[in-house]
Amino acid sequence: MNILQILKILAILVIMIAVFMLIPALLSLLYDEEACFRAFGITIAVMLAVSIPVLVFGRQDKKRVLSTKSSFLLVTLSWVTASLFGALPFFLSAAIPSFTDAFFETMSGFSTTGASILTQIESLPRSLLFWRSLTHWLGGMGIVVLTVAILPLLGIGGLQLLRAEAPGPTVDKITPRIAETAKILWGIYLGFTVAEILLLMAGGMDWFDAATHTFGTLATGGFSPKNASVGHYNSGFIDAVITVFMLLAGINFTLHFRMLTGKFRQIFLDTEFKVYISIFLIATAILTYDLFVNYPVYQSLGQSIRYAAFQAASILTTTGYATADFENWPFLSQTVLFFLMFIGGCSGSTGGGIKVIRVLTLIKTGLNEMKYLIHPRGVFTLKIGNRPVKKDIAYAISGFFVIYIFMLLLVTVVVSTAEHDVLTSLTTALVTVGNIGPGLGDIGPAENYAFYADYIKWFLCFAMLVGRLELYTVLIIFTPVFWKK
């Protein structure tokens, strides 16, 4: 493991974040927020002072390929480093006086969780609100994927790094060169960003609200500059735009590339995509029935569909935006949303959770086992669509699911040590490991995480990191075999 090489790439990452931090720093000047401007200035100066010497010293390192171990450690340290430096503007400006809270808010941003400790979001300076949402946008497609795009400039290979960060069981290379793949992914991400900003502005938002909500949508993060989230605008058009883009963000970005290249047939033949859309439509139908017919909450069918579709998309894609306090919805609706918290978006999307392809594979594995019980000598190939699933991938997915459930139980137990009720503790685990944000109980869409003790907040930061980096990437670092030569 080459520590100098890891430090060098971390230094590049820190400089990149410092460059992006210049945007909210300039906004603090525009909005006459002196304390914020000083905080951003000091933070950027510290980031450059730390990273530039490392880069200068690291020029001696001539290794060109990252080892697997180095990739796992680097990706984990990337998110921790980004969150540590990203928390400084909140802390130094005194907008969030506790460093624990500042780090929690920033880790929630970069991990695209959207869990907040803020009780009065709109009282925060606008430059900090912009930075808060920008952490979503950077963490959504992946800080590391952006880094991979520039690694060839240093003569360093990036495939192992992308594999360690990419959200899903496998990594699809759109082009033979992994750096080109990263650039194409970021190009699509940027294109969606511009499109959604323009549409939201057409719906009546100013540029600031349109940008911050777009960052939270495409990253499936959910940070809003408004206390009432998207519900603040009470606009059917805005709800529809954000619903569509949440669903787009929850789709494998490889399919977006295929769509851009005219390969529409491949999209509709993709099994994971079809299951993902089916889950959304079924959940929306059940919610609409419950909200309009079973226990009427809304007066019209159109309103019921609007709120049902938005919330189903928000929870399924792990975005976490809200247009209503779904804790006041009927219990069937709450149960549907609870189950959606387990699923998440598609592999290769910005969504969190277990992922649709893993859930589908687990179900088909279980069905295959039933066939073996009836026909012990039979040969049954596990297939997703018409493609066979390799046994090592099926085993890896089964292992992932076991560890995922273990993490949920562990977080539930840790939260309950402070005498929080079972529903609050369990959904806290679901929405932090699954990177969703709002849950049920004391952390509903109208609540926040400020009431938790500091030790719980730090552990939840760990849970958010583990969930964002697909469990194995982080947890493998804590195994003895990782540190053996």
N, C-alpha and C positions, 0 to 999 in steps of 0.2 A: 504494500500500500504506500503510495507516494503522497506524503502529507503536504509537501511543497506544491505539488500539482493541484491538490484540493484547495489549498489556500489561494493559489493564483486564480483559479476559476471563481472562487468565492469573492475575491477582490474585484473581478470583472462584474460579477453580479451586483456588488455593492455600488460600483460606479454607475451601472445602468439604472439602479433604483434612485441614485442621487440625481441623475439626469431627469428622470420622470418627476422627481420631487420638486424640480424647478418650476413646474406648472402651477401647483398650489402655492408655491412661494411667490410667484408673480401675481397670483390671484389675491394673496394677502395684501400686496401693495395696492392692487386695484380697489379692494374693499376697505382700505385703510385699517387693516388689522395688524398693528405694530407688534404686539406680543407674538403673534403667529409668524410674522416675517422674521423676527429674531430667532424663534424656535426652529424654523425651517433652515435659516442661514447657519445656525450653530450645528444642526444635524448634518447638513451637507458638508460643512467644513470638517467635521469629525469623520464622516464617511470617506472623504478624499484623503484625509491625513492617515487613516488606517489602511486604505487599499493601495494607494500609489506606491508606498515603500515595498509592499508585498509583491507588486507587479515588477518593480525594478529588480528586486532581489531574485524573483522567480524566473528571470530571463535565463538564468544558468541551467534551468531544468529543460532537457531536450526530449523527454518522453512524449510520444505522440498519441498513445492509446490509453484510455482509462480502463483500469481493471474493473471487474464486476464489483468487488468489495469497495473500491474507491467510489464507484458510481452510487451505490446505496448510501454510503456515508455522506457523500457530497450533496445528494438531493435532500436528505434530511436536514443537514446543516444549512442548506440554502433557505429553507422555509424558516428555520429558527433565526438565522442571521437577518433575513428580511424583516421578520417581525420585531426583533430587538431594535434595529435601527428605525424601522417604520413607526415604532411606538414613541420615539423621542419627541417628535413635534407635539403630540398630545400632552405628553408629560411636561416638557419644558415650557409650553405656553400656559400651563396650569389649567387648561380646559378639562383635563382629566388628571386630578392631583395625585392619584395613586398609580404607581408604575405597574402594579399588578393589573389594575383595570385597563391601563393604556395598552399593555401587552396583550391582554385578553381581547380587546377590541381589534387590535391589529392582526393577531393570529386568526381571529374570526374572519377578518377581511381577506387576508392572503389565502386562507384555506377555503374561502367562499362559503363559509358556514352561515354568516349573517346573524349570529347570536350577539346581542348587544347588552352592555351594562348601562347605557345611557337612559336616563329617565325623562329628560327633556331634550330630544334630538335637535329640535329647531333652535334651541338656545346656543348651540355650538357655532363658532365662527364658520363662515361659508368656505373659507380656504381649507379648514380641517375637514368639513363635510365632504369636500371634493376629494381630498386625499384619502379619506375613509372609503369612499366608493372606488377610487382608482386602485386601491389595494385589491379589491375584488377583480377588476379587469385584468390586472397583471397576474394574479394568482389563478384566474380562470383558465386561460389557455395554458398557463404554466410558465413561471419565470424560467424554469430550466429549459423548456422548449425554445424560448427566445434566446437563451444562452447557447443552445445547440446550433442555432442558425449562424452564430458568429464564431463558433469554435474552430472551423476550418482556417480562419484568419490566423489562428495560433498554431495550426498544424496538429490539432487534437481531435481525435475521433469522438463522435457523440452518440453512437447507437446505444451503447450500454447506459448512458445517461438518460436517454429518452425512454428506454425500457423500464428504468427504475421509477420514472415519474409518470409515465402515461397512464391515464385512468381506464383500466380495462385488462382483461386476461391476456390479450395478445396485442402486439403493435403492428399496425399495417403501414408499410412504407408506400406512400403514393408514388414516389420516384426512387430510382436506385440510390441516389445520394440522400442521406438522412438530413443533411442541412437544407437541401432543397425542399424536402417534405415539411420541415419545420417552418420554412418561409411561406410555403403555400398555405399551411394551416393558419399562420398568423395573418396572411392576406385575406383569407375567407373571414376570419374573426374580425378584422378591421372593416371589411366590406359590410358585414352585418351591423357593426357598430354605427357606421355612418348612416345606413338605411334606417335603423330604428330611431336614431336621434332626429332625423328629418321628419319621420312619421309622427313622433311624439310632439315635436314642435308644431306640426300641422294640426295636432289635436288640442293645442292651446297651452302646452308647457313652454316655459322660457328655456333658453339654451342650457342653463345650469341644471335645472330639474331633469331635462331630457337626457343630458349626458350622464348624470349620476344614476338615474333609473336604468339607462341602457347598460352601464357598467355592471349593475347588479343583476340585470336580466341575462345578458349573454354569458356572464360568469356563473350563472345560477347561484348567486350569492344572496341577494335580498336586502342589502343595506339601502334604505331610503332616507332622504334628507327631511322627511316629514314624519311627525309622530304617528299619524294614522296610516303610514305606508301609502300604497297606491290608492287606498280608499279615500284619501284626502281629496282627490280630484273629482270623485263621483261622476266619472265619465265612461260611458259605454265604449266609446271609440278607443280611449286610452287602455281600458281593460282588454279590449280585443287585440290591440297591437302587442301589448306585453304578453298576453296569453300565447299568441302565435310565435313570438320570438323566444319565449321560454321553451316551447315545444321544439323549436329549431335548435336551440342550444343543447337540448337533451338528446339530440340525434348524433350518431357517430359522424364526426367531421369528414371522414373518408367519403361518406355518402353525399355530402355537400359538394365535394370535389367532383364526384361522378356526375352529379346533376349539372354542374357548370360545364362539364365536358360532353354533355348531351347523352349520357348513359342512363336515361330515365328508367329503362326496363330493369337494370340491376338494382335500383332503389326499391322498386315494388316487389322484387323477388327476394329481398333481404328479410330473413325470418325475424331477426331481432327487431327491425323497424316495424314489421307488421304486428308483432306482439305488443310493442311499445304503444303504438297508436290504438290498438284494441283495448289495452288496459285503460288508457286515457278516456276513450269513448264509453266504455262500460262504467267506469267510475263516475264520469259526468252524468250518465243516464240515471244511475242509482241516486246520486246526490240531487239531481233535478227532481226525481220522483219524490224523494223524502222531503225536499224543501217546498215543493208546490202542492203535492197530493197528500202524502202521508201525514206530515205535521207542518202545515203551511207556515212558512216564514216570510215569503215574498208574495206579492199580490198578483203578479203576472207570470206566465210561463217564460217569457223572454228574460225577465229579471232572474228567475231561478236558474235558467241555462247559463246566463252571464256569470253569475257568482259561482255556480257549480263548476263550470269549465275553468274559470280562473284559478280557483283553489285546488282543483284536481291537478292542473298543470303545474302549479306552484309547488305542491308537495311531491308529486311524482318526479319532477326534475330537480328536486331539492333546492329550489330557489328560495322559498320562504317568504315571498311577498304576500300581503293580505289585503283584501278589499272588504273584509268583514271579520268580526270576532267569531270564528267558527266554534269557539267553546260554548256559544249560545245556540248553536245549531242542535237539531235532534241527535239522539245518541247513535242512530244508524249512520248518519253523516259523519260523525266523529269517528266511528269505527272504520268506515271506509278510508278516511284520511289517515288513521292510525296504521292500516295495512299498507297504504301507499308509502309510508315512511320507511318500510322495509325494502322497497324495490329500487328506487332511484332511476336514473336515466340509462341511456345505452352506453356500451363500451366505446371509448374514443370520443366521448362527449365531455362537456365541462361539468356535467352532473355528478353527484356523489351517490351514496347508497351502495347496495350490493351489486347493482346493475342488472338490467333485464336479461342479458345473455347468460349470466350466472344462474339466475332464478330458473330460467328455462332449462338450462343444462341439468340442474339439480332435479327438477321435476322429471325430465326424461330419463335420468339415471335411476330414479326411484321406480319408474314404470318398467325399465329394463330389468331391474332386480325382481320385480313381480313375475315377469316372463320366465326368468331363470327358475323361480320356485315351481312353476308349472312344468317347464321343460328344462330340467337340469343339464341336459347334454346339448341344448340348443346353442346356436351362435347368433347373437344379436348385436348388430353394430349401432352404436350410439350416433345419431345424426341430428344436426340442426339444419333444417331445410333438406337439401340434397348433399350436404357436406358432412363427411364423417368427422367425429370429434376424437382427437387422439387421446389415448388413455392418460397420458401424463397431464394433459390439460384438464381432463375430467377429475383426476385426483387432486390437482392443484386447486380447482374450484371447490371441491368438497372440503379440502383443508382450509381454504379461505373462509367458507361458511362457518365452520366450527370455530375458528379464531374470531370471526366477526361476532358470533353469539357470545363467546367468552368475553370479548371486550364490552359488549352491551351489559352483561351481567356484572362485570367488574366495575364499570362506571356507575351502574345502578346502586351497587353496594356502597361505593365511596360517597355518592351523593346522600344516600340514606343515613350515613353516619352522623349527619347534622340534623337528624330527625325530620327529614322531609318525607312526605307521603309517597306511597309506592308509584302512583300515576305520575307524579312530578319527577321522581327519580328515574323511572323507566323511560319516559319520553325525553328526559334530558340526555340520557344515554343514546337514544335513537337519533336525536336531532344533532348531537355533536359528532358522534362517530359517522353518521350519515351526511353530515354537513348541510343540514336543513335549516336550522335556526329556531323558529317558533315551534312549540310543542303543545302539550296539554297540561292541565293543572296550573301550577304557579308560574309556568313559563309559556303561557298562551300568547296568541298574537298581540294582545293588548298589554302584555307584561314584558319584563326584561330579566336579566341575570344579575342585577346589582346586589340582590339580597344574599347571594351565596358567599360563604366564607372564603378567604383568600386561598386556602389550601385546595378547596374544591375548584376554584377558578383556574389555578395552575394545572390541576389534573385534567380539567376540561380542555385546556389548551393542548395538552398532550393527546387527548382523545380526538380533537379536531385535526391535529397533525397526522395522527395514525390513520384516520378516516380518509383524509385528502390524498395521502400517499399510498392508499390501497393496502394497509396493514403490514404486509411483508417487508416493505422497504424500510420502515422504522423499526419494527419489532425484531427483525433479524440482527440488528446492531446490538441487541441485548442478549444474544445467545453466545455461549463460550466458543462455538465453532467459528464464529465470524472473526474472532481475534486470533485464532490459531494460524500459523504460517502454512 
